Amino acid sequence: MMGAPIPELADRAELCADRIRESATVLLVSHIDADGLTSAAIAAMALRREEIPHQVAFCRQLDEGELERIAVTDHETVLFTDFGSGQIEHIQHHEAAGAFTAVVVDHHQIGDGDVEHHLNPLLEGVNGSTELSGAGAAYLLARALGDDNRDLAGLAVIGAVGDMQDATGELIGANRSIVEEGIEAGVLKTATDLALYGKQTRPLPKLLEYSSEMRIPGVTSNPAGARRFLEDLDIELKEDGEWRTWSDLTIEEKQHITSAIVRLGVQSGVDASEINDLIGTAYELLDETEGTQLRDASEFSTLLNSTARYDRADVGLAVCLGDRDEAYRRAKILLRSHRENLATGLRWVVSNGVTAENHLQWFDAGTNIRDTIVGIIAGMSLGENGISRSMPIIAFADKEGEDNVKVSARGTHSLTGKGLDLSVVMTEAAAKVGGEGGGHNVAAGATIPDGAQDTFLATADELVGKQLAD
């Protein structure tokens, strides 16, 4: 097994792998975000290599109705990746009824009950929000299934980055051990670099203009300011008529720009923590072409989010499994639309503003923002135009074709360090109104009945207040 100092997780992975080897057929069911897609891809690739018959399915939320549909499928084993732990009681019920044998590979908060084949870092005291993602857990399973699966470490890193587990600047804990295996396998490279999104593909001025990780005074959201900033540093913006990207720069040019950004931030009174967050570890996929969305783990994860969140999980999965032709072409088209939707959604939030309660802030997008991306936009809005980063934000969006409302909550690692746990908030507030919730301390979600928003908010506000007071 891998060199990570977590023998208990390795034992759990071996137990799950043994069950899968004994299965005549496996139904692999996974979540639809980047972590869910990479989790499914890792597991599917490992199953394929072991020649285990399987089918792959995706769903937005693993509720009782979805489990009922899974229970009537003709599969001996159901492998849940990147969800299942929060619904363990319901899964246990179907397993006890003989519908299937469950293998749950997850990293989210665990509900009541348990099943025999359950791989979750939380069961062994490992943080599932910062130390191991769903894709990381799936990687442990894949390593237990076959020692030649170390080349799947790149997908595990994409999932972890997509799950914001590098928010402190780098991947830590078990995630770091997976990175080390990826480097040894020759599929990953790490470097200390500017922690801005789009270093492989965005023209230099756009890279700085769209900076949300740190708001650069006079540059962020200022096209002319971004270009002038680079020109004043004597940086050549084009080469052979084409815009240069960050990946095209020399080491000296990168250092020159980074130092200038830091000086500007200090002179402008930018918070020291934001300046520190400007530098982080970049993760590159060595088998991918430089200058593409697939080379950088962050950009790869965004590409994946642009597929499954728009009901095209099949496209994202195919890209993860190596399709660089039709699936990749389709994914890039979806990515352009995804970026437009995020920009439009963010403008809507900034224009309409948020409502502040005692301990949290919120907005209700209704049908103006798709429920599958409202959480991303909520996180992007923190720090925008008076929207506070010192309070968590809760976003509501109507679920298409349902009488339920999607709730997404986002915080910051500064707030979680003070005691914020949005997973607990979403779980308890949703239960109060007859809904279901879960997730991580820094990002969580719920589904509640339409019309229950006021009661939900009152409960959530009280819970957040108690957490931060404690």
Rosetta blueprint (number, residue, H / E / L):
1 M L
2 M L
3 G L
4 A L
5 P L
6 I L
7 P H
8 E H
9 L H
10 A H
11 D H
12 R H
13 A H
14 E H
15 L H
16 C H
17 A H
18 D H
19 R H
20 I H
21 R H
22 E L
23 S L
24 A L
25 T L
26 V E
27 L E
28 L E
29 V E
30 S E
31 H L
32 I L
33 D L
34 A H
35 D H
36 G H
37 L H
38 T H
39 S H
40 A H
41 A H
42 I H
43 A H
44 A H
45 M H
46 A H
47 L H
48 R H
49 R H
50 E L
51 E L
52 I L
53 P L
54 H E
55 Q E
56 V E
57 A E
58 F E
59 C L
60 R L
61 Q L
62 L L
63 D L
64 E H
65 G H
66 E H
67 L H
68 E H
69 R H
70 I H
71 A H
72 V L
73 T L
74 D L
75 H L
76 E L
77 T E
78 V E
79 L E
80 F E
81 T E
82 D L
83 F L
84 G L
85 S H
86 G H
87 Q H
88 I H
89 E H
90 H H
91 I H
92 Q H
93 H H
94 H H
95 E H
96 A H
97 A L
98 G L
99 A L
100 F L
101 T E
102 A E
103 V E
104 V E
105 V E
106 D L
107 H L
108 H L
109 Q L
110 I L
111 G L
112 D L
113 G L
114 D L
115 V L
116 E L
117 H E
118 H E
119 L E
120 N L
121 P H
122 L H
123 L H
124 E H
125 G L
126 V L
127 N L
128 G L
129 S L
130 T L
131 E L
132 L L
133 S L
134 G H
135 A H
136 G H
137 A H
138 A H
139 Y H
140 L H
141 L H
142 A H
143 R H
144 A H
145 L H
146 G L
147 D H
148 D H
149 N H
150 R H
151 D H
152 L H
153 A H
154 G H
155 L H
156 A H
157 V H
158 I H
159 G H
160 A H
161 V H
162 G H
163 D L
164 M L
165 Q L
166 D L
167 A L
168 T L
169 G L
170 E L
171 L L
172 I L
173 G L
174 A H
175 N H
176 R H
177 S H
178 I H
179 V H
180 E H
181 E H
182 G H
183 I H
184 E H
185 A H
186 G L
187 V L
188 L E
189 K E
190 T E
191 A E
192 T E
193 D E
194 L E
195 A L
196 L L
197 Y L
198 G L
199 K L
200 Q L
201 T L
202 R L
203 P E
204 L H
205 P H
206 K H
207 L H
208 L H
209 E H
210 Y L
211 S L
212 S L
213 E L
214 M L
215 R L
216 I L
217 P L
218 G L
219 V L
220 T L
221 S L
222 N L
223 P H
224 A H
225 G H
226 A H
227 R H
228 R H
229 F H
230 L H
231 E H
232 D H
233 L L
234 D L
235 I L
236 E L
237 L L
238 K E
239 E E
240 D L
241 G L
242 E E
243 W E
244 R L
245 T E
246 W H
247 S H
248 D H
249 L L
250 T L
251 I H
252 E H
253 E H
254 K H
255 Q H
256 H H
257 I H
258 T H
259 S H
260 A H
261 I H
262 V H
263 R H
264 L H
265 G H
266 V H
267 Q H
268 S L
269 G L
270 V L
271 D L
272 A H
273 S H
274 E H
275 I H
276 N H
277 D L
278 L L
279 I E
280 G E
281 T E
282 A E
283 Y E
284 E E
285 L E
286 L L
287 D L
288 E L
289 T L
290 E L
291 G L
292 T L
293 Q L
294 L L
295 R L
296 D E
297 A H
298 S H
299 E H
300 F H
301 S H
302 T H
303 L H
304 L H
305 N H
306 S H
307 T H
308 A H
309 R L
310 Y L
311 D L
312 R L
313 A H
314 D H
315 V H
316 G H
317 L H
318 A H
319 V H
320 C H
321 L L
322 G L
323 D L
324 R L
325 D L
326 E H
327 A H
328 Y H
329 R H
330 R H
331 A H
332 K H
333 I H
334 L H
335 L H
336 R H
337 S H
338 H H
339 R H
340 E H
341 N H
342 L H
343 A H
344 T H
345 G H
346 L H
347 R H
348 W H
349 V H
350 V H
351 S H
352 N H
353 G L
354 V L
355 T E
356 A E
357 E L
358 N L
359 H L
360 L L
361 Q E
362 W E
363 F E
364 D E
365 A L
366 G L
367 T L
368 N L
369 I L
370 R L
371 D L
372 T L
373 I L
374 V H
375 G H
376 I H
377 I H
378 A H
379 G H
380 M H
381 S H
382 L L
383 G L
384 E L
385 N L
386 G L
387 I L
388 S L
389 R L
390 S L
391 M L
392 P L
393 I E
394 I E
395 A E
396 F E
397 A E
398 D E
399 K L
400 E L
401 G L
402 E L
403 D L
404 N E
405 V E
406 K E
407 V E
408 S E
409 A E
410 R E
411 G L
412 T L
413 H H
414 S H
415 L H
416 T H
417 G H
418 K L
419 G L
420 L L
421 D L
422 L H
423 S H
424 V H
425 V H
426 M H
427 T H
428 E H
429 A H
430 A H
431 A H
432 K H
433 V L
434 G L
435 G L
436 E E
437 G E
438 G E
439 G E
440 H L
441 N L
442 V L
443 A E
444 A E
445 G E
446 A E
447 T E
448 I E
449 P E
450 D L
451 G L
452 A L
453 Q H
454 D H
455 T H
456 F H
457 L H
458 A H
459 T H
460 A H
461 D H
462 E H
463 L H
464 V H
465 G H
466 K H
467 Q H
468 L H
469 A H
470 D L
